[in-house]
Every structure is written in structure tokens, then in C-alpha cells.
Amino acid sequence: MSDSFGYIAFGDDELYTRGALFSALRLLHYCPGAKITVLTDRPQIFDGYPIGTMELTASRMAEMSFGGRYRFGIKAAGIIDLLESCERLFLMDTDMYPIGDISGCFGQISPSHSVMNRCEGRPKPPYRALEGRHFMLGEKMLTGSEPMWSSGVLGVHNAALPALSDAYHAIEQLIDVVTAHTPEQFCIGVALARDGCRITPHRLPIRNYTTRGKKLFARRRLEAFFAGYGHLGVGEQIEQAARYRLWRAPTDMWKQRGIWHF
């Protein structure tokens, strides 16, 4: 099995699918010939590009999200689907995009070492509800004090499939008790760090537009990119994407000065 970059893009907001495509175009500029697979409910958007897809059907998404109870269950289960077809997977959220060569990421991934975005420290107060409830992740009892890792970037080896399966099943226990949207990243981080395995931050040339202000700016820029360049050949789109700016200049930030969560 080969190494693969991956994205998971789904939902009514096309920003996520377009974001995955834009990020993949930049990835192809910095890492020509990269194998890329997108798990998506809109595979037609990737037609004609050197990007593989795995289709998410409505019934499959309902199953992955525990009957629609937890949207991010789709991501947790989707990581397993992508990893089953490769040896090492490097997954980025659709609001992450490379600004340089990130092909060295696979050298950091092994059966005993995973990569995630960053460690956020002790989980927020909602996780204190786990104390004393005897919720299990595999053979580990969850206390709610385990380190919280951000899963915006995830590099993981095929050998971690059992751990990721345990994480997915633990999520279903947490979503009825923890009043936060983050059980997916919490359980994945706990599962990958067990049995003496290590997780480290990625430290790769990757940017994001995760905050409200960044996302509003990026939405307009992505719409303009595909309106202006979407008719071009794939090679030209790759080169245009590499030069295209999604980050905000000081004047852009000044125009958004009235936005909360800047």
C-alpha cells in the first residue's frame, strides 16, 4: 500500500468541498505526483483532477454520525475508511492548505508515532463530566483529564486502525454526556497516545483559515478563484492556486475590525 494525503469534505456548505480542492491544488504544486484521496458527498467537483474520491452517501453519513447525533462522527469514521487503503495517511481539514513542500510528513509517521496539529492541554470543563462514569476507550478508562489534541492535521499509520476504531466507538458514549463539539479529536488523541505510542505537532508549512474572520475572507477569495480560474486546465489551476492569497493583509484585517472572533 502507498502513502496518501487525504481530505474529508461534506455538507451543504460548498466552502468545505472547494476548500479541499484548493488545498489539493496547492499540494500538487509543492508535491507533484502526490496521491490524494477525498472522502466526499460531492465527488463530481473533483472530476477531471488528478485526485481520487471515495463517495459519502446519505445513508453512510447517517450511520457514521450515530444517526445524525454527532456531525464529527463522520470525520472519525472517515479517517478509518481512508486509512484502510493506504499505509500512511496525512489528513488535513479542508481549511488547512500548504504553503511549501510537506512531503516529509510521511517520514514522521510510524506504528509508534503519529502526528497531529497541536496539543491544546487539559480539556475544557465539559470533560469533567467523564470523571467517575467508567467510560472506556478500548481498555483505558477515560477521566476527562487526558491531553486534548487538535485534529486539524493528522498523520497516522495503518497499524493504528484498531486504536482509531476504539476512538470511534468511545465517541458515541461521550456525545450524550460531554456538552462540547470536540469528542472526536479528544478520543482520537487518547487512542493514538496509548500503549507507549507518541504524538507530536506537525511543524510543517501549513496555514489555515479557522477563525471567523479568516473564514469569511477565505470564502470570498475561494469563490473568486474558481470563478476566475475554474475554466482553465488542471496544470494552470495548480500554478494559479500556488500564487493565490487566502491570508489577510493588514488592510483586509482593518476592514473586518468590527467582527467578533477576529
C-alpha positions in Angstrom: 0.0 0.0 0.0 1.2 3.5 -0.8 1.2 6.7 1.3 -1.7 9.1 0.7 -2.8 12.6 1.5 -6.5 12.9 2.5 -9.4 15.3 3.0 -12.9 14.8 4.3 -15.4 17.2 2.7 -19.2 17.0 3.1 -22.3 19.1 3.9 -24.5 21.7 2.4 -21.8 24.5 2.6 -19.7 24.2 -0.6 -16.9 26.1 1.2 -15.7 22.7 2.6 -15.5 21.0 -0.8 -14.0 24.0 -2.6 -11.5 24.4 0.3 -10.4 20.8 -0.1 -10.0 21.2 -3.9 -8.0 24.4 -3.5 -5.8 22.9 -0.8 -5.2 19.8 -3.0 -4.2 22.0 -6.0 -1.6 23.8 -3.8 -0.4 20.4 -2.6 0.0 19.2 -6.2 2.2 22.3 -6.8 4.5 21.6 -3.9 4.4 17.8 -4.1 3.9 16.9 -7.8 2.5 13.4 -8.2 1.1 13.2 -4.7 -1.6 10.6 -4.1 -4.6 12.5 -2.8 -8.0 11.0 -1.8 -11.1 13.0 -0.8 -13.9 11.4 1.1 -16.9 13.5 0.0 -20.6 13.6 -0.8 -19.8 15.7 -3.9 -17.3 13.6 -5.9 -18.3 15.3 -9.1 -16.5 18.5 -8.1 -13.2 16.6 -8.4 -13.9 15.2 -11.8 -11.1 15.9 -14.2 -8.5 16.5 -11.5 -5.7 14.0 -10.5 -7.5 13.5 -7.2 -9.1 10.3 -6.1 -12.5 10.3 -4.4 -14.5 8.0 -2.1 -18.2 8.8 -2.1 -20.1 9.5 1.0 -23.8 8.6 0.6 -26.6 10.0 2.8 -27.2 6.6 4.4 -23.5 6.2 5.1 -23.2 9.7 6.7 -26.2 9.0 8.9 -24.5 5.8 10.1 -21.2 7.5 10.7 -22.8 10.3 12.7 -24.7 7.9 15.0 -28.0 8.6 13.3 -27.3 12.3 12.9 -26.5 12.9 16.5 -22.8 14.0 16.1 -21.6 15.5 12.8 -17.9 15.0 13.5 -18.5 11.2 13.8 -18.3 11.4 10.0 -14.8 12.6 10.3 -13.8 10.0 12.8 -15.2 7.1 10.8 -14.0 8.7 7.5 -10.4 8.6 8.7 -10.7 4.9 9.2 -12.1 4.5 5.6 -9.2 6.5 4.1 -6.5 4.7 6.2 -7.8 1.2 5.2 -6.5 1.9 1.6 -3.0 3.2 2.4 0.0 2.5 4.7 0.4 6.1 6.0 -2.2 8.8 5.8 -1.7 12.5 6.2 -5.1 14.2 6.5 -5.8 17.9 6.5 -9.0 19.6 7.4 -10.5 21.5 4.4 -9.5 24.9 5.9 -5.8 23.8 6.0 -3.5 24.4 3.0 0.2 24.0 2.3 2.5 26.9 1.7 5.5 24.7 1.0 6.6 21.2 0.4 5.1 18.9 3.1 6.0 15.6 1.6 8.4 15.0 4.5 5.3 14.4 6.7 5.3 10.6 5.9 8.8 10.2 7.4 7.3 11.3 10.8 4.6 8.6 10.7 5.2 5.1 12.0 3.4 2.4 14.0 4.7 4.0 17.2 4.5 7.7 16.2 1.5 9.8 15.0 1.3 13.5 14.0 -1.4 15.9 15.0 -2.0 19.6 14.7 -1.1 20.8 18.2 -1.7 19.8 21.8 -4.3 22.1 23.5 -3.6 20.9 27.0 -6.2 19.8 29.6 -9.7 19.5 28.1 -12.3 22.2 28.8 -14.7 21.9 31.8 -17.4 19.9 29.9 -15.0 16.9 30.0 -15.1 16.8 33.8 -18.4 15.1 33.4 -16.4 11.9 32.5 -14.9 11.6 36.0 -16.3 8.5 37.8 -18.5 7.4 34.9 -16.3 4.4 33.9 -16.4 5.2 30.2 -13.9 3.0 28.3 -11.8 3.7 25.2 -10.6 0.2 24.5 -9.1 -0.9 27.8 -8.5 2.6 29.0 -10.9 4.3 31.4 -11.5 7.9 30.5 -11.1 10.5 33.2 -11.6 13.7 31.2 -8.1 15.0 32.2 -6.2 13.4 29.2 -4.4 15.8 26.9 -6.6 17.3 24.1 -5.1 17.3 20.6 -6.3 19.3 17.7 -7.1 17.0 14.7 -7.0 19.7 12.0 -3.9 17.8 10.8 -3.5 14.1 11.4 -0.6 11.8 10.3 -1.3 8.2 11.1 0.0 4.7 10.2 -2.2 1.8 9.1 -1.2 0.0 12.3 -3.3 2.5 14.2 -6.6 1.2 12.8 -7.6 -0.7 15.9 -6.9 2.4 18.1 -9.0 4.6 15.7 -11.8 2.1 15.8 -11.8 2.2 19.7 -11.8 6.0 19.5 -14.8 6.0 17.2 -16.8 3.7 19.4 -15.9 5.7 22.5 -17.2 8.9 20.9 -20.8 7.5 21.0 -20.5 7.3 24.8 -19.3 10.8 25.2 -21.7 12.7 23.0 -24.6 12.3 25.4 -22.5 13.5 28.4 -19.9 16.0 27.2 -21.5 19.3 26.1 -18.8 20.2 23.6 -18.3 19.6 19.9 -14.8 18.1 20.3 -15.2 14.4 21.4 -13.8 13.3 18.0 -10.4 15.0 18.5 -10.3 14.1 22.2 -10.9 10.4 21.6 -8.5 10.2 18.6 -5.7 11.8 20.7 -6.3 9.5 23.6 -6.4 6.4 21.4 -3.2 7.2 19.4 -1.2 8.0 22.6 -1.9 4.7 24.3 0.5 1.7 24.6 3.6 3.8 24.6 2.9 5.5 21.3 3.8 9.1 20.8 2.0 12.1 19.2 3.9 15.2 18.1 2.8 18.5 16.5 3.4 18.6 12.7 5.6 21.8 12.3 5.0 21.8 8.6 4.5 24.8 6.2 0.7 24.8 6.5 -1.7 27.7 7.0 -5.4 27.7 7.9 -8.5 29.9 8.0 -10.1 28.5 11.1 -11.3 31.7 12.8 -14.5 33.5 11.9 -12.7 36.5 10.3 -10.2 34.3 8.3 -13.1 32.1 7.1 -15.2 35.0 5.9 -12.3 36.4 3.9 -11.3 32.9 2.6 -14.9 32.2 1.4 -14.9 35.3 -0.8 -11.4 34.5 -2.1 -12.2 30.9 -2.9 -15.4 31.9 -4.8 -13.4 34.4 -6.8 -10.6 31.8 -7.5 -12.9 29.2 -9.0 -15.0 31.8 -10.9 -11.8 33.3 -12.4 -9.7 30.2 -13.0 -12.0 27.1 -12.8 -12.3 27.0 -16.6 -8.5 26.6 -17.1 -6.7 23.4 -17.5 -5.6 21.5 -14.3 -1.9 22.5 -14.7 -2.8 26.2 -15.0 -5.2 25.9 -12.0 -2.4 24.3 -9.9 0.0 27.2 -10.8 -2.6 29.9 -10.1 -3.5 28.3 -6.7 0.2 28.3 -5.7 0.2 32.1 -6.2 -3.2 32.8 -4.8 -3.6 34.6 -1.5 -6.1 33.3 1.1 -4.4 35.0 4.1 -5.4 38.5 5.1 -3.3 41.6 4.5 -3.4 44.4 7.2 -5.9 46.3 5.1 -8.2 43.2 5.0 -8.0 42.9 8.7 -8.8 46.6 9.2 -12.0 46.2 7.1 -13.0 43.3 9.4 -12.3 45.3 12.6 -15.9 45.0 13.8 -16.1 41.2 13.6 -16.1 39.2 16.9 -13.6 36.2 17.0 -11.3 38.2 14.7 
